[in-house]
């Protein structure tokens, strides 16, 4: 029986990986601060300790600090401690075991045209601490011979960030979005999970992970809102106005160290610039993304309807 260590197994992506691995007969070690959905719990504080990976055959590293903290803040330092220093500790403990390291498409340079990006697109000029620390962490992972997965905007059951944030922005039946709609890649957590569990056998290096085809931003947002019982109208805000508001909110957040701004320059960029991923490299290894946003919205629509 294969023993798989999953870091961050109590979190969104890690819990899906741990539960799926256990359902397929693997012995699962849930490595992190809290127990995961299956297997044995191995306590680990990524910001301070080297994990105990005794008995693990494969390591899937999903643990990460997420968010968009102001530059120079204590929150940014805490993010670095987990995403960069924690990676170094994890790689030290892995000691030659195959490592699948979950990164993010946020590592890619924010060039104006990011259509059908391949893994060779430059990794630089990051717009926030998350992109910077994920890029620094994956540099360590790649140097150690890990497989690095780069999903974009992971969504699905149990998502604590993307969809809740979207729903919270609806005001009086209206959702304001910056600029006109653009094509975007999204990643169903099931597609990422399949990649995590297959990638230990792939050649080391980076791999884009996304749904079968890009989505139209506004159509995807409407579908998600409708599935959750919210029939909001989308109104477009000029990009320049959105950027100005984001910079003002970021500046205000620096005066309040323990809060995060509601709107950031990074968020505006992510919503107004096309970003689609070429997944040819992962598909060449036999990975196929079967899940789409329709699977997600269909799952939630009856429940939303039942709640009125």
Secondary structure by P-SEA (a helix, b strand, c coil): cbbbbbcccccaaaaaaaaaaaaacccccccccccccccbbbbbcccccccccccccbbbbccccccccccccaaaaaaaacaaaaaaaaaaaacccbbbbbbcccccccccccccccccccccccccaaaaaaaaaaaaaaaabbbbbbbccccccccccaaaaaaaaccccbbbbcccbbbbbbbcaaaaaaaaaccccccbbbbbbbccccccaaaaaaaaaaaaccbbbbbbccaaaaaaaaaaaaaaaaacccccccccaaaaaaacbbbbbbaaaaaaacccccccaaaaaaacaaaaaaac
